[in-house]
């Protein structure tokens, strides 16, 4: 990612020192592509000035224009690919394409001069292809090319319809999905079942996003192969509304209180698979110390923790394994793991743990003496640095369940604003504090809220965290698990109406990466393992697919260097 603002002042000063140059067009200045003449080429430059402002004017010595006339095929779908290649590696050009009406229809501004814009079924007309010399050596030139390919594009989406090619009167494929909410360490009847389960949706239909028009992201383009970074978010899909697929999940939630046997076994597993120490990052320690100094008093006089005391780190994956191994015998259902089948009871489970003031917690975990969090050990294979998580309150993912620990220490990451309408701007300690604040009716911090959609309740100054708020927050947690953790939504369908959905994974590496892992993506990704995991974690769907590896800067200097490294490693 280039930080252009840092260069503006420098080059504004240099421009005045260079000789003036007249504006110029590409050579030739215009061309036509059609099914009969599928490609057109041109050259640009030489450029005497650079223009890091990113603005390309009609009369501009740092920007030229090629007028490209597109004649669509008589029938069928098609794409138009427009590329620029610098004559000198290191020169940095940007590419902009304006449609027949003058509106911007595509752009490319990646580091380096290898730029590409792909247009899907563009209408007939003359397009202005503008190439800007963002940062080039005096005298720099480039080569441009436009290519029309027939039969490679999806049909255009109906941007006036929320549900693209979907008949709301059509029959829905439905399935009932058990959702077990297990209270561990809570007395039977202690939680308000209506509130804890009250936000579980009656049914869910997965939503699907497809690219529609120019994205608001500077590095997001229609998904043909993987030419660029794939940002999966509504705003990266031109803020289009999703359509829904014609199958429906009907949730069947149930609140269950775990037996003393299960609670004792789980807390013993936590204690056995834990150790005290300090956070890998000083910021997490600072956050906890600030909390302890300002709100640690709500733990009570007999449970105060000394400043900078060691923190107990619980191994999340080992405790997950214990739950999976014992849930069938102690609770009556099988929580399957990846690769071990769908289990006898398809469905999902949320475990809510009282590790603070239950009798089992006090006798096994000694929560009065220390803070604890959940940890997953990971080490960066290239640098040897800790690359895992050592601050979590929630954990899950390797089985069809997740754990929510109400007695774990707060942290600045989870349960903040991403799914909660900006209710809190300070962190989880202010949005969803540890259980001891609910028990103490601690005053609620006054935080900013967004009630524009009528979902969240405004925080009343002077109100407190109490049992009612605990039930409500647990209800929201269960809702988030059902909506965002267990079932597929959003899906990403680059080609509309095909029923084929994409998963993407961006692999970043630098000079520290060990060969051949840096370039041989087959060593980083195993399709069989992925499909096995998906089939296990989502037993209501079948999965099949192929794998496509592509560099984000295909054909660029980085790709060429990677290939050279890989070739060297293979020798």
Secondary structure, 3 states (H helix, E strand, C coil): CCCCHHHHHHHHHHHCCCCCCCCCCCECCEEEECCCCCEEEEEEEEECCCCCCCCCCCCCCCEEEEEEEECCCCCCCEEEEEEEEECCCCCEEEEEEECCCCCEEEEECCCCCCEEEEEECCCCEEEEEEEEEEECCCCEEEEEEEEEEECCCCCCCCCCCCCCCCCCCCCCEEEEEEEEEEEECCCCCCCCHHHHCCCCCCEECCEEECCCCCCCCCCCCCCCCCCCCCCCCHHHHCCCCCEECCEEEEEEEEEEECCHHHHHHHHHHHHHCEEEECCCCHHHHHHHHHHHHHHHHHHCHHHCCCCCCCEEEEEHHHHHHHHHHHHHHHHCCCCCECCCCCCCCCEEEEEEECCCCCHHHHHHCCHHHCCEEEEECCECCCCCCECCEEEECEEECCECEEEEECCCCCCCCCCCCCCCCCCCCCCHHHHCCCHHHHHCCCECCCCCCCCCCCCCCCCCCCCECCHHHHHHHHHHHHHHHHHHHHCCCCEECCCCCCCCCCCCCCCCCCCCCCCCCCCCHHHCCCHHHHHHHHHHHCCCCCCCCCCCCCCCCCCCHHHHHHHHHHHHHHC
